[in-house]
């Protein structure tokens, strides 16, 4: 890609830290600036090799960056994009890594509305999370072979889409463009619903039965260990799509339950087989 | 433990093969006899070091065994126990590894009813599966630190319970005794429900969205890749307990859905937190 000279990362946790690590390990940029609220976290990120320098002053941090990546929890993204847009170079590109896109993209649209000049924003979502969070789990391999969804709008210049596509590809990811609404509907099914189902399963299990669990329970509930404070705003900004995904899930669960209840074991096995085919299509 | 001279394993797949491997690696027995329907599978098990010799003739295979372990799919267990009881030494102990216990224990009770002499049966369930099956995934570490439930009845002599407890402990497992009914109710929640939920989630996911899945979907659906033919009889022999477990799950899911729908994000986060606490109590 056209090498960026300076990239600013706002929020140096798992995603932001991994972006920095990859950029620096691959020597893709002269300088990675980490921006955060807590000095201590920035020092940890710097020691880990994720950033060249850190600052708690957003405006000075983005002042010379051609690219700003906002990697904060979703509810903070739009505000940081606005702050960055007010302080970064006029020709800069701003993107984010939030797990929902409609709320962010429309909030940013409102803030930047009507401007024909100045920094451009395009939404991104690297689908490469982990139930663990924080810089200490960041790794340069996080994006390798993973999908990043970018969500251009009618107002996004082709050049901006191209730049951001190259950026994520340079980190090892595959890039798919779709609308923010398409993204949120898809992720409701592929990420938010699994989280909810895992949580419901964990919550439905009496604690005293844990010694009688094996790999099945362990795998099926793993993401329920994620941070509720991070997940709350993800669900809050994708409410109706998640509710639709729950309906789909409940229809599938009802089909299985009905077959079991009706002692229609042939139908029950057939439903398990169809589920297995979808699961097997993904691989282990 | 009082070392067994000869142990027969009926069914040399993942569980049976792993029992054989562990017995032989730990030098716990003079001879492990593998019994199966297909000569080829027995040869594979022998080459893998899981058995000393194999035979398709059950009666001759168990003729000199002090312990017979039936490791077939659940729907075949009771019949094999009956065949083994008719052919093994009078002082032998027979156990199994089936995932449900009420159906097996009561079927065996019926067959062996009224006998005051002869081989003793006690149900076992090593909670140490894998979504992959077959001898090729067998390993000597499979039972290390895992729980094995044994299900003695009022008719089980104390000496038999002790023998079988020592047997599983010698393979590295922890042994817990409970009634077959308690076992089935617990496993409905800890194993059968997770399987059903994983299958429903996989089935509810449009195939074209698989590229937009990440670790969450992957983990939450993993067990849905299990063999439907093996799982069908597990569910069929634990129908009412599984239906109760589904009710528990649906109550938990409804609580989350209602909070989401009502935009009560505080309550929603609290429910996620309670689920996380149960999940975290298990560890990664």
Interface residues (C-beta under 8 A of the other chain):
Chain A: X127 X128 X129 X130 X131 X146 X147 X149 X176 X186 X187 X189 X190 X191 X193 X194 X195 X196 X197 X198 X199 X200 X201 X202 X203 X204 X205 X206 X207 X209 X210 X211 X212 X213 X214 X215 X216 X217 X218 X219 X220 X221 X222 X223 X224 X225 X226 X227 X228 X229 X231 X232 X235 X236 X239 X242 X243 X245 X246 X248 X249 X250 X251 X252 X253 X255 X256 X257 X260 X261 X263 X265 X268 X269 X270 X271 X272 X273 X274 X275 X276 X278 X279 X280 X281 X282 X284
Chain B: X127 X128 X129 X130 X131 X146 X147 X149 X176 X186 X187 X189 X190 X191 X193 X194 X195 X196 X197 X198 X199 X200 X201 X202 X203 X204 X205 X206 X207 X209 X210 X211 X212 X213 X214 X215 X216 X217 X218 X219 X220 X221 X222 X223 X224 X225 X226 X227 X228 X229 X231 X232 X235 X236 X239 X242 X243 X245 X246 X248 X249 X250 X251 X252 X253 X255 X256 X257 X260 X261 X263 X265 X268 X269 X270 X271 X272 X273 X274 X275 X276 X278 X279 X280 X281 X282 X284
